[in-house]
């Protein structure tokens, strides 16, 4: 299959839609991002990469980082983690306080904001330090992406902390139900710092290979998690990876994937490749409008949907 030609076709077909999305302006440091940028990359199991567009441009991965923090927490705590968080789709916006209150401070899944903050709290517990918890997430991402240059953008994380009232409220609400152990400000700060890690689509598509290969990096043969844990993470990505549009993404794209409000989306084709796309303009649910369209075109043109 001529993947490069397919990516170039997709790039041409989605270009007219780049004006339609809206960047995440509720985070001031992201409000000035040019919405008419686009990149898409795939990485195969032998390390071959195909890319199109602004593939070298690093952007804020935002909620894509939740996949990596969840992986670390699942590896560390196993099934015990599910005492703190659920695995069901939320059907509500990713920052809903109402649902969290109704469900007594137990987040519905690890990919909504409350769930990811709770996962971060568990990691702070394990590493006995907020700084170490952040560094472990960052180092894990560097390892799976095979790239030591990856960093977190302090300007973005500070901007998020300054305007992160709702996320701090979510953390405080969990604390009131005794489902958050550490200092709220420290936990939320670590959460914002890993959301502010910057990567490009080439790095991200490479980073997803361990999930496409039952927990083992197919390039360096390193096992990161068990096959069972990889299966669980892929399942939660499929059902919860796009918030209240997860069903829509499964219906149109048909791959396990995770979005971020920085405009990035990652996805996996089991036993074949990792994929990443970036287009900063978002749809009403906070997912990349053009990124979702590009992935739908990709699975349509290649017949690589899991369904």
Secondary structure, DSSP 8 states (H G I E B T S, - for coil): --HHHHHHHHHHHHGGGTTS-B--TTSHHHHTS-TT--EEEEEETTS-EEEEESTT--EE-GGGHHHHHHHHHHHHHGGGGGGTB--S---S-TT-HHHHHHTTT-BS-TTSHHHHHHHHHHHHHHHTSHHHHHHHHHHHHHHHHT-TT-EE-HHHHHHHHHT-HHHHHHHHHHHHTT---S-HHHHHHHHHHHHTEEE-HHHHHHHTHHHHTTTB-TTT--B-S-HHHHHHHHHHHHHHTTGGGHHHHHHHT-SEEEE-TTSEEEEEETTTEEEEEE---B-TTSSBHHHHHHHHHHHHHH-----
